[in-house]
Each structure stands twice: as structure tokens, then as C-alpha cells.
Amino acid sequence: MTEELSTGGAGIAPPAMRSVPCNLCGANDVRTIRESTGEGRIVQCRRCGLAYVSPRLSHDPRFQYESDEYHEKSQLATGRPGYTSYSSDYPVLYPYFGRVAQEIAKIKPGARILEIGAASGYFLDQARRAGMRPEGIEPSKACQRIIRDELRLPVVAGSLEEAAVDPGTYDVIALFQTIEHLDDPRGGLMRMARWLKPGGLIVITTPNRGAWFSRLMGKRWFEYKPREHLYYFDAETISKMLEAVGFDRIVVRRDPNRYPVSFIFERLRRYYPPLRPIVGLVEKITPSRVKHWSIPLHYGSMKVMAYRAGITQ
């Protein structure tokens, strides 16, 4: 169903919107979490608890991730979805992916592993270092070039929905901060279940709507980005969805990381504008050496591991 939702701009046609049922249980009975900002309304299914965007923008969400600007253009400066600069996050992301790759390699040594949404290949490179055989699927042409030409690793151009993969191909499939972007996560998980060998492992990280930080921030939680994040899971809803498509032995854990103090200042300025004067003052009086300190921080991401139980119908 397609609706029109006004943005309030004089003489500007409102964007086309579409309503969707719950992706987990199929119900249409929801309560509103956050009213529409012109990019979609965030709701929660009253039957199963899944939070998602409906109505949402009617365009195919995959298109925005194909742009070379998605990973390297400031959200604040352009108003577009994406990263301020994915490459500048390398000091935070690359060591993190190294730890995750080592963890997976202990469970599935030498695994043939596929990453959905491989970005610039940081995890793929660490997976190779951990003795696995990594491959990626990535829509951005700029990121594809980095993976293929600089890292010399195999990458498929496109998206999860477009990829043609033989059943039982992979030992492991990984999605890092990706499942929340999918228009149909249940359908995507069904595809990935078929791509895995029996007993194959899926590894998912995603914002945890049930974490203390998201509950503390309420409607102001910075992961509420309806143009990009179409689904908001907690431990219960992600487990239910995995079980529904043929996974078992599901483990959900916190997903902390270490962040430089300067990185924390930057995130506070970006996502909480009212705090900018205070953050700027604190940052100004903070010694340079302290800004480079790396501290452990958990602000609400969760890591989910599960195994393919059998053939998905």
C-alpha cells in the first residue's frame, strides 16, 4: 500500500510512502514509538514486539548504499544517510574486526566465510589473517574496488537480494550492522540459511533496542534513523526471527568495543546537538594525550551467533 506523507514544505510534493506489515509475525497491529519526520514512522508490533519503520519511503533502500558517497560524506553537512567517513573509523573498526575474526576462527577454523555488506573490507582482511577464506557482497563500487584491487579478495557487486549463491556453499555468513538496513530481513535470513552448510554459523551484529542506553535515550536514541535503519531488534525478536527461518543454538551477547576519547567527542557532537557547547568545552580542556586514550565502551550493540538447523522451507 502506498501513502502520501506531507513534509510540510510549501510547493514541495511529499515523498511516496508505503506501509508494511510486521516482518516477524505478519500482523498489522502497532503502536507508535516515534512519529514521522518525513522519512518514516517508527512503530512496534503489539503481537510480537518487533520495532520497524512503517510507513516508510517507497524507494528501494538498496540504491542509497550503491553511492560512493555513502561511506565518505558527512551526514551533518549533506543531510544524506551514511557515514561521515568510514575510512576515518579504521583505528576503531580494524582492531574490532580482528577480535571478531579470531573468535569465529576458533569455532570454524579455515572456514569459507561470506560477509554481507563488506564495506571497505576491514573484516575480510582480518578473516584472511585468521586463516579463513573470506568473500564479500558489497553494493558500493568504491568499496568493491578497495576489496578487489587493494586487498585482492573476492567480492560480488550488488546486494543480498540480488546475489546468486548455490545452496550449502558457506561455513559462515557474517553481517555487521547490516540486518537493520534490509527491507525484508526475514526473507534475507531465509536466503542465507540456504547458502550455509548444515551446521553453518551466522554472525550478526545490530543495535539492541533493549539495551540500557537505548532505553535511557528513548525517542532520542541515535540509532533511530528511519531512512537507513528499517528494523530495531532486541534479543527476543532477533532470536524469534532466526528460529522461524531454521536456526538454533542462538546466543546473544553484548558487543562492546574500544574507542578513542576523540571519537567519543565526535559522536556526541554529531548525534546530540544540544550537548555540543558542553562537549566542545570539555574537549577544549582535555589534554591531547588523553584524547588518544582508548577506552572500553558499550552503548547498545549486540552480537548474535546461531547455527543452521536444517533445510529452510
C-alpha positions as a printed Julia matrix, in Angstrom:
313×3 Matrix{Float64}:
  0.0     0.0    0.0
  1.32    3.46  -0.9
  0.52    6.54   1.16
  1.45   10.18   0.97
  3.04   11.81   3.96
  3.47   15.58   3.98
  6.84   17.09   4.8
  5.28   20.5    5.37
  7.33   22.29   2.71
  5.31   24.76   0.63
  5.15   23.74  -3.0
  7.12   20.54  -2.38
  5.42   17.25  -3.2
  5.51   14.87  -0.22
  7.56   11.7   -0.68
  5.75    8.5   -1.59
  5.44    6.22   1.43
  4.37    2.62   1.86
  3.06    0.77   4.87
  4.35   -2.73   5.64
  3.18   -5.48   7.99
  5.39   -6.88  10.73
  8.26   -8.79   9.16
  8.34  -11.29  12.03
  4.7   -12.29  12.6
  2.8   -10.61   9.74
  0.48   -8.58  11.96
 -0.65   -5.02  11.27
 -1.39   -4.03  14.88
  1.2    -1.46  16.01
  1.85    1.3   18.49
  3.88    4.37  17.58
  7.35    4.75  19.09
  8.32    7.91  17.22
  6.17    9.98  14.92
  7.2    10.54  11.33
  9.91   13.03  10.49
  9.12   12.82   6.78
 11.31    9.74   6.39
  9.03    7.25   8.12
  7.31    6.45  11.4
  8.86    4.05  13.9
  6.34    1.57  15.3
  6.28   -1.59  17.41
  4.21   -4.69  16.68
  1.77   -5.31  19.53
  1.76   -9.05  18.83
  5.47   -9.96  18.78
  7.33   -6.8   19.84
  9.39   -6.15  16.68
 10.08   -2.45  16.08
 10.28   -1.2   12.5
  9.58    1.7   10.14
  6.07    1.94   8.69
  5.08    3.78   6.65
  8.49    4.08   5.05
  9.91    5.72   1.96
  8.74    3.77  -1.07
 12.06    3.82  -2.95
 14.27    0.73  -2.87
 16.6     1.29   0.13
 19.43   -0.57  -1.59
 20.07    2.3   -4.01
 21.49    4.65  -1.37
 24.19    2.13  -0.43
 25.45    1.91  -4.01
 26.55    5.56  -3.92
 30.26    6.2   -3.44
 29.24    9.0   -1.08
 27.52    6.71   1.43
 30.76    5.77   3.21
 32.56    9.11   2.92
 30.12   12.04   3.14
 29.11   13.84   6.3
 25.53   13.28   7.39
 25.57   16.66   9.1
 26.88   18.52   6.07
 24.72   16.9    3.4
 21.63   15.58   5.17
 22.16   12.26   3.35
 22.32    8.89   5.08
 25.68    7.25   5.58
 28.98    7.65   7.37
 30.82   10.89   7.97
 33.95    8.99   6.94
 34.17    5.22   7.15
 37.9     5.33   6.46
 38.48    7.61   9.45
 36.91    4.94  11.67
 39.66    2.48  10.67
 41.53    2.75  14.04
 38.33    1.66  15.81
 36.92   -0.85  13.33
 40.01   -2.75  12.17
 41.11   -3.99  15.63
 37.48   -4.8   16.48
 37.11   -6.94  13.36
 40.38   -8.63  14.23
 38.96   -9.76  17.56
 35.74  -10.97  15.95
 37.61  -12.84  13.21
 39.75  -14.66  15.78
 36.61  -15.6   17.71
 34.95  -17.04  14.61
 38.12  -18.85  13.52
 38.22  -20.71  16.83
 34.69  -22.0   16.18
 35.08  -22.64  12.45
 38.81  -22.87  11.62
 39.64  -22.43   7.95
 36.02  -21.56   7.18
 34.77  -20.34   3.86
 33.08  -17.17   5.06
 30.82  -14.63   3.37
 30.3   -11.09   4.65
 27.11   -9.3    3.6
 27.78   -5.58   3.26
 31.57   -5.8    3.31
 32.21   -2.02   3.09
 35.97   -1.42   2.69
 36.91   -4.99   3.54
 38.29   -4.5    7.06
 36.67   -7.69   8.33
 37.54   -9.64   5.18
 41.2    -8.75   5.62
 41.16   -9.79   9.28
 39.35  -13.02   8.41
 42.11  -13.87   5.95
 44.7   -13.14   8.63
 42.81  -15.53  10.92
 43.18  -18.35   8.38
 39.71  -18.26   6.87
 38.69  -17.96   3.22
 36.69  -14.72   3.01
 34.41  -13.38   0.3
 32.16  -10.32   0.31
 28.96   -8.91  -1.13
 29.02   -5.12  -1.39
 26.87   -2.62  -3.38
 29.29    0.35  -3.32
 31.55    0.47  -6.37
 34.22    2.4   -4.46
 34.34   -0.26  -1.75
 34.34   -3.03  -4.33
 37.48   -1.51  -5.86
 39.23   -1.44  -2.48
 38.39   -5.07  -1.76
 39.22   -6.34  -5.24
 42.2    -4.18  -6.21
 43.89   -3.32  -2.92
 43.07   -6.3   -0.7
 43.0    -8.79  -3.59
 39.94  -10.53  -2.17
 36.82  -11.78  -3.98
 33.77   -9.53  -3.86
 30.38   -9.77  -5.55
 28.86   -6.49  -6.72
 25.32   -5.95  -5.52
 23.17   -6.88  -2.57
 21.97   -9.88  -0.61
 18.73   -9.86  -2.57
 20.5    -9.91  -5.95
 23.24  -12.46  -5.25
 23.08  -15.92  -6.81
 24.64  -18.46  -4.43
 24.43  -22.24  -4.55
 22.86  -23.93  -1.51
 25.29  -25.15   1.12
 28.21  -23.02  -0.09
 29.46  -21.37   3.12
 30.59  -22.42   6.57
 29.95  -18.94   8.0
 27.98  -15.86   6.97
 28.53  -12.55   8.77
 26.52   -9.31   8.83
 27.94   -6.41  10.82
 25.45   -3.58  11.43
 23.61   -4.64   8.27
 20.43   -6.57   9.05
 18.68   -3.43  10.31
 19.06   -1.93   6.81
 17.29   -4.77   4.97
 13.83   -4.18   3.59
 12.93   -7.82   4.31
 15.25   -9.25   7.0
 13.24  -12.45   7.41
 13.48  -13.16   3.69
 17.19  -12.33   3.78
 17.8   -14.74   6.65
 15.95  -17.47   4.77
 18.27  -16.95   1.79
 21.35  -17.05   4.0
 20.15  -20.22   5.73
 20.06  -21.92   2.33
 23.55  -20.64   1.49
 25.02  -22.14   4.66
 26.09  -25.73   5.02
 24.1   -27.74   7.6
 25.52  -26.69  10.95
 26.86  -23.5    9.39
 27.25  -20.41  11.55
 25.66  -16.97  11.12
 27.14  -13.99  12.97
 25.09  -10.8   13.26
 25.75   -7.5   14.99
 23.0    -4.92  15.21
 21.82   -2.14  17.52
 20.0    -3.58  20.54
 16.78   -1.75  21.23
 16.58   -3.48  24.6
 19.98   -2.25  25.84
 20.22    0.2   28.71
 21.46    3.06  26.54
 18.59    2.87  24.06
 16.07    2.73  26.91
 17.76    5.71  28.55
 17.66    7.81  25.38
 14.1     6.84  24.46
 12.88    8.6   21.32
 16.26   10.36  21.05
 18.23    7.12  20.6
 20.7     7.89  17.82
 20.08    4.56  16.07
 16.55    5.7   15.23
 17.35    6.64  11.63
 14.25    5.66   9.62
 15.79    6.39   6.24
 18.57    3.85   6.89
 17.55    1.6    9.77
 14.26   -0.07   8.9
 14.23   -2.56  11.81
 15.13   -2.34  15.5
 15.73   -5.67  17.18
 16.21   -6.75  20.75
 17.45  -10.15  21.96
 13.97  -11.65  21.9
 12.87  -10.51  18.44
 16.14  -11.38  16.67
 16.06  -14.83  18.31
 12.45  -15.41  17.24
 13.24  -14.44  13.65
 16.28  -16.72  13.49
 14.29  -19.64  14.92
 11.47  -19.02  12.43
 13.78  -19.5    9.42
 15.69  -22.55  10.61
 18.44  -21.55  13.05
 19.07  -22.95  16.51
 21.68  -22.75  19.31
 21.18  -18.99  19.34
 23.47  -16.96  21.59
 23.01  -13.21  22.11
 25.75  -11.22  23.82
 26.8    -7.64  24.33
 29.07   -6.27  21.59
 31.41   -3.72  23.22
 34.37   -2.06  21.57
 37.24    0.26  22.47
 37.03    3.89  21.33
 39.49    6.8   21.42
 38.26    9.67  23.58
 38.34   11.92  20.49
 35.97    9.5   18.71
 33.5     9.73  21.61
 33.57   13.54  21.48
 32.86   13.44  17.74
 29.89   11.08  18.15
 28.37   13.18  20.93
 28.62   16.33  18.78
 27.07   14.59  15.78
 24.13   12.83  17.39
 23.24   15.12  20.29
 23.34   18.74  19.05
 22.12   20.23  22.38
 25.28   18.87  24.01
 27.68   20.47  21.52
 28.58   23.54  23.65
 29.33   21.36  26.69
 31.19   18.73  24.64
 33.19   21.47  22.92
 34.22   22.96  26.25
 35.24   19.61  27.72
 37.11   18.72  24.53
 38.97   22.04  24.61
 40.33   21.48  28.12
 41.11   17.79  27.56
 44.87   17.2   27.04
 45.84   15.93  23.61
 47.35   12.73  25.02
 44.06   11.94  26.78
 42.13   12.31  23.53
 44.13    9.41  22.13
 43.35    7.11  25.04
 41.26    4.12  24.02
 38.55    3.16  26.49
 36.07    0.26  26.52
 32.51    1.32  25.87
 29.22   -0.48  25.35
 26.45    1.74  24.03
 23.98   -0.88  22.9
 25.17   -3.13  20.07
 24.59   -6.87  20.36
 26.34   -9.82  18.76
 24.24  -12.82  17.75
 25.54  -16.23  16.78
 23.33  -19.07  15.56
 23.63  -22.32  13.6
 21.66  -23.6   10.64
 19.49  -26.4   11.96
 18.2   -27.83   8.69
 16.62  -27.0    5.37
 14.55  -23.82   5.44
 11.14  -24.02   3.77
